[in-house]
Amino acid sequence: MSVQRSEPVEPQTQVTVRELRRLRALARLASPQELADADDAARVEEHDELEADGLTAALSDEQARRLLGIPPSEEGAEYLTTGEVRRRLGLPL
């Protein structure tokens, strides 16, 4: 029996103890809104990295939503693609 992951594995990173302490201090001192904004920015950065590597096409709708922190789609709801939104707003594709 084998195990298959349903989403990409995060690469491991090493940080210095000093940097870890700094990050913990920032997390303690930040307001709830600042923490939420930082989480949103990190999600977008992760998505941008996957897109730059050509890996976003392999994500299911559910995986992409989870990555970006978007709630699951509602049954029967209609959603627009990025291209359609850009077209309707008159933005370059």
Buried (B, 14 or more C-beta within 10 A) or exposed (E): EEEEEEEBEEEEEEEEEEEEEEEEEEEEEEEEEEEEEEEEEEBEEBBEEBEEEEEBEEBEEEBBBBBEEEEEEEEEEEEEEEEEEEEEEEEEE
